[in-house]
Amino acid sequence: VQLVESGGGLVQAGGSLRLSCVASGSSFISAMAWHRQAPGKKRELVARITADGSPNYADSVKERFTISRDNAKNTVYLQMNTLKPEDTAVYYCNVVVWGHNYWGQGTQVTVSS
């Protein structure tokens, strides 16, 4: 399974970005998720969505971020609104296929104050 992320970049505080992650190599994808890792910090779960579309979010991003998926395209999205400087991190796509975790290469999101 290969994951290709896109959509990261530099944005001012209060702005928006949309991340995309396309998975190839398997159609049997269960959960899809976005994690992030800021410099000097551990990687943390940002949002996760099950195969039937049920989402859950880290408290720090609730009401600001929305995760969605298009099963026909094997794609997961992360719409990020009202971005804050503390959202600055490398964002990683993660999918689960037959119980195995796969990770993307990461995309940088930088939010300036």
ZAKOL-583163 format. One record per residue (C-alpha): x, y, z; chain; residue in one letter. Coordinates in steps of 0.05 Angstrom, whole numbers, plus 32768, in hexadecimal, padded with zeros to 4 digits. Layout:
REM ZAKOL-583163
   c1   c2   c3 ch aa
    X    Y    Z  A  A
...
***
This chain:
REM ZAKOL-583163
   c1   c2   c3 ch aa
 8000 8000 8000  A  V
 801B 8044 7FED  A  Q
 8002 8086 8007  A  L
 800D 80C9 7FE5  A  V
 7FFB 8108 800C  A  E
 7FF1 814E 7FF1  A  S
 7FD6 8191 8007  A  G
 8006 81A8 803B  A  G
 8026 81ED 803B  A  G
 802D 8230 805E  A  L
 7FEF 8255 8075  A  V
 7FE1 828E 80A4  A  Q
 7FBD 8283 80E6  A  A
 7F72 827F 80DA  A  G
 7F7B 8263 8095  A  G
 7F69 8220 8077  A  S
 7F8A 81E5 8055  A  L
 7F71 81A4 8039  A  R
 7F9D 8166 803C  A  L
 7F92 812A 800E  A  S
 7FAE 80E4 8011  A  C
 7FA5 80B2 7FD9  A  V
 7FB1 8068 7FE9  A  A
 7FC4 8037 7FB3  A  S
 7FD3 7FED 7FB4  A  G
 7F96 7FD5 7FD9  A  S
 7F4B 7FE0 7FDA  A  S
 7F41 7FBF 801E  A  F
 7F4C 7FFD 8048  A  I
 7F2B 8001 808C  A  S
 7F3D 803D 80B7  A  A
 7F5E 807A 809A  A  M
 7F7E 80B0 80C5  A  A
 7FA9 80EE 80C9  A  W
 7FE0 80F5 80FD  A  H
 8011 812E 8107  A  R
 8054 8139 8126  A  Q
 806F 817C 813C  A  A
 80BA 8188 8148  A  P
 80CF 816A 818A  A  G
 808B 8149 8196  A  K
 806E 8104 818E  A  K
 8043 80F2 8153  A  R
 7FF9 80FB 8165  A  E
 7FB8 80E6 8147  A  L
 7F92 8120 8129  A  V
 7F55 80FE 810B  A  A
 7F3E 80B9 80F7  A  R
 7F05 809F 80CD  A  I
 7EEB 8058 80CA  A  T
 7ED7 8031 808C  A  A
 7E8F 8045 8096  A  D
 7EA0 808E 809D  A  G
 7E9E 8099 80E8  A  S
 7ED1 80CF 80FC  A  P
 7EF3 80E0 813C  A  N
 7F22 8119 814C  A  Y
 7F56 812F 817D  A  A
 7F3A 8162 81AD  A  D
 7F6A 8197 8193  A  S
 7F4C 8196 814D  A  V
 7F02 818A 815A  A  K
 7ED5 81BC 8139  A  E
 7F0F 81D3 810C  A  R
 7F24 8195 80E4  A  F
 7EF9 8165 80BC  A  T
 7F0F 8121 80A4  A  I
 7EEC 8100 806A  A  S
 7EF9 80C7 8039  A  R
 7EE7 80B3 7FF2  A  D
 7EE8 8067 7FF0  A  N
 7EE2 8065 7FA5  A  A
 7F22 808D 7F9F  A  K
 7F45 806E 7FDC  A  N
 7F50 80B5 7FF4  A  T
 7F4C 80D6 8038  A  V
 7F48 8120 8042  A  Y
 7F54 814F 807C  A  L
 7F34 8193 8078  A  Q
 7F56 81C1 80A9  A  M
 7F36 8204 80BA  A  N
 7F46 823B 80EB  A  T
 7F8E 8223 80ED  A  L
 7FBA 8236 8127  A  K
 8006 823B 812D  A  P
 8003 81FE 815B  A  E
 7FE8 81D5 8121  A  D
 802C 81DB 8100  A  T
 8047 8195 80F5  A  A
 8055 815F 80C3  A  V
 8013 813C 80B4  A  Y
 8013 80F2 80A4  A  Y
 7FDE 80C9 8083  A  C
 7FD2 8084 80A1  A  N
 7FA6 804B 8087  A  V
 7F97 8006 80A2  A  V
 7F93 7FCC 8071  A  V
 7F85 7F86 808C  A  W
 7F9E 7F9C 80D0  A  G
 7FDF 7FBA 80B6  A  H
 7FF0 8004 80BD  A  N
 800D 802A 8082  A  Y
 8028 8071 8084  A  W
 8033 80A9 8053  A  G
 8072 80D1 804E  A  Q
 8055 810E 8070  A  G
 8043 8154 8059  A  T
 8059 8193 807D  A  Q
 8024 81C3 8097  A  V
 803E 8205 80B1  A  T
 8011 8239 80D0  A  V
 802E 827E 80DA  A  S
 8015 82AD 8110  A  S
***
